[in-house]
Amino acid sequence: MKKSAIFLATAPLSLAACSSETASTDAVGGSSNAAAPITAEEVTAAQTAWGEGIVTIGKAFSEEEDFRAAADEHIKKFYAYGDGATVLFKPTLAAEKQFRGTFDGAMSYFVGTEGSEDKGFAIKPWTAVRWENEGTIVDSDSAMAMGNYFFTDTDGNETKVEYSFGYVRGDDGELKINLHHSSVPFGG
């Protein structure tokens, strides 16, 4: 019983110390959002925005706009490559070079590279991306989601893809993907 009382008595001091540290970080220009716990709602919003980004890249390609710039922006916005984190990326249609641990590898996958297996997944183009999460696990400073996502082509046909995504909070306070594994269903 005495241990509980001591803990409870020191808890406000610990919280006050954390608040002061956060306040001084904010005063120096850091973002308080960068340390905020990740929520399931943020994961859902990040998924929706990621899908919209894939559609934007394809639309830019179809309209003969700068689709490479759109892909560059997409990767920088959604993946943790620039935040000093390790990114584990296993794209759906990669067999020869299965893993894309670099920004350039992700770019090649999304927009294609002549002479490689990369034909440009994002420039197909897709008109919509729909998510069906099997589940989401949130652990304060990281999150994981697994399920199926469906890519709609210009004829209205959907392609079902299985995915596992891991998220961390980036230096800018936004969720960043540090794990992306996707594949077509077995026998598909």
C-alpha positions in Angstrom: 0.0 0.0 0.0 2.8 2.4 0.8 4.4 1.8 -2.6 1.2 2.9 -4.3 1.0 6.0 -2.2 4.5 7.0 -3.1 3.9 6.4 -6.8 0.8 8.4 -6.7 2.5 11.2 -4.9 5.3 11.4 -7.4 3.1 11.0 -10.5 2.2 14.7 -10.7 5.9 15.7 -10.5 6.7 13.3 -13.3 3.9 14.7 -15.4 4.9 18.2 -14.7 8.5 17.4 -15.8 7.2 16.0 -19.0 5.0 19.0 -19.6 7.9 21.4 -19.1 10.1 19.4 -21.5 7.4 19.4 -24.1 6.9 23.1 -23.7 10.6 23.9 -24.1 10.7 21.7 -27.2 7.8 23.6 -28.7 9.5 27.0 -27.9 12.6 25.9 -29.8 10.5 25.1 -32.8 9.8 21.4 -32.4 6.3 20.1 -33.0 4.3 18.8 -30.0 2.5 16.6 -32.6 5.8 14.8 -33.3 5.6 13.1 -29.9 1.8 12.6 -29.8 0.7 8.9 -29.6 -0.5 7.5 -32.9 -4.2 6.8 -33.1 -6.2 4.3 -35.2 -8.1 7.3 -36.7 -4.7 8.7 -38.0 -3.9 5.3 -39.6 -7.3 5.3 -41.4 -6.7 8.9 -42.6 -3.2 8.0 -43.7 -4.5 5.0 -45.7 -7.1 7.2 -47.4 -4.6 9.9 -48.3 -2.1 7.3 -49.6 -4.7 5.9 -51.9 -5.6 9.4 -53.1 -1.9 9.9 -53.8 -1.7 6.8 -56.0 -4.7 8.0 -58.0 -3.0 11.5 -58.3 0.1 10.0 -59.8 -1.9 8.0 -62.3 -4.0 11.0 -63.2 -0.9 13.1 -63.8 0.5 10.4 -66.1 -2.7 10.2 -68.1 -2.9 13.9 -68.5 0.7 14.1 -69.5 1.6 16.2 -66.5 4.7 15.7 -64.3 3.8 12.3 -62.8 7.4 11.8 -61.5 7.0 15.0 -59.4 3.7 13.6 -58.1 5.4 10.3 -57.2 8.3 12.2 -55.6 5.9 14.2 -53.4 3.9 11.0 -52.6 6.9 9.0 -51.4 8.3 12.0 -49.4 4.9 12.5 -47.8 4.0 8.9 -46.9 7.3 7.0 -46.5 9.9 7.4 -43.8 12.9 7.4 -46.2 13.9 11.0 -45.4 13.5 10.7 -41.6 16.5 8.5 -41.1 14.3 5.4 -40.5 14.7 2.1 -42.1 11.9 1.4 -44.6 11.0 -2.2 -45.4 9.1 -2.1 -48.7 8.1 -5.2 -50.6 5.8 -4.1 -53.4 3.1 -6.2 -55.0 4.5 -6.7 -58.4 8.2 -7.1 -57.6 9.9 -10.5 -58.2 13.4 -9.8 -59.4 14.2 -7.0 -57.0 11.7 -7.8 -54.3 12.6 -5.2 -51.7 12.8 -1.4 -52.0 14.8 -0.1 -49.1 15.6 3.2 -50.8 13.7 6.2 -52.1 15.0 5.5 -55.6 13.7 1.9 -55.4 10.3 3.1 -54.4 10.3 5.7 -57.2 11.2 3.0 -59.8 8.3 0.8 -58.6 5.7 3.5 -58.7 6.6 5.2 -62.0 8.7 2.5 -63.8 12.3 2.2 -65.0 13.2 1.2 -68.5 15.0 -2.1 -68.6 13.7 -3.3 -65.3 10.7 -5.2 -64.1 9.2 -1.9 -62.9 6.4 -0.9 -65.2 5.0 1.8 -63.0 2.4 0.5 -60.6 1.0 4.0 -59.9 0.8 5.1 -63.5 -1.5 2.2 -64.6 -3.6 4.4 -63.8 -5.9 3.7 -60.9 -9.1 5.7 -60.3 -9.7 4.7 -56.7 -8.2 2.8 -53.8 -10.5 1.2 -51.2 -9.2 -0.3 -47.9 -10.6 -3.1 -45.8 -8.6 -3.5 -42.6 -8.5 -6.9 -41.0 -7.1 -5.1 -38.0 -5.0 -2.2 -36.7 -2.6 -2.4 -33.8 -1.5 0.9 -32.2 1.4 1.0 -29.7 1.8 4.7 -28.8 4.7 5.6 -31.2 4.0 3.0 -33.9 1.1 1.3 -35.6 0.5 -1.7 -37.9 -2.5 -2.4 -40.2 -3.2 -5.5 -42.2 -6.0 -6.3 -44.7 -6.9 -6.0 -48.3 -6.9 -3.0 -50.5 -8.7 -2.7 -53.8 -7.4 -0.7 -56.8 -10.0 0.3 -59.4 -8.8 0.7 -63.0 -10.2 3.0 -65.7 -12.7 0.2 -66.8 -14.1 0.0 -63.2 -12.4 -3.4 -62.5 -11.0 -3.9 -59.0 -7.7 -5.6 -58.2 -7.6 -7.1 -54.7 -4.2 -6.9 -53.0 -3.2 -8.0 -49.5 -1.2 -5.6 -47.4 0.6 -5.1 -44.1 1.7 -1.5 -43.4 3.7 -0.2 -40.4 3.6 3.4 -39.4 5.8 5.7 -37.3 5.4 9.5 -36.7 7.8 11.4 -38.9 9.9 14.4 -38.1 7.1 16.6 -39.5 4.5 15.0 -37.0 2.7 13.1 -39.8 2.5 9.3 -40.0 5.1 7.7 -42.2 5.2 4.2 -43.6 8.2 2.2 -42.4 6.8 -1.2 -43.4 4.9 -1.8 -46.6 4.4 -5.4 -47.8 1.8 -6.2 -50.4 1.0 -9.1 -52.6 -1.7 -10.6 -54.7 -3.8 -13.2 -53.0 -2.6 -16.9 -53.3 -3.7 -18.3 -56.7 -4.5 -14.8 -57.9 
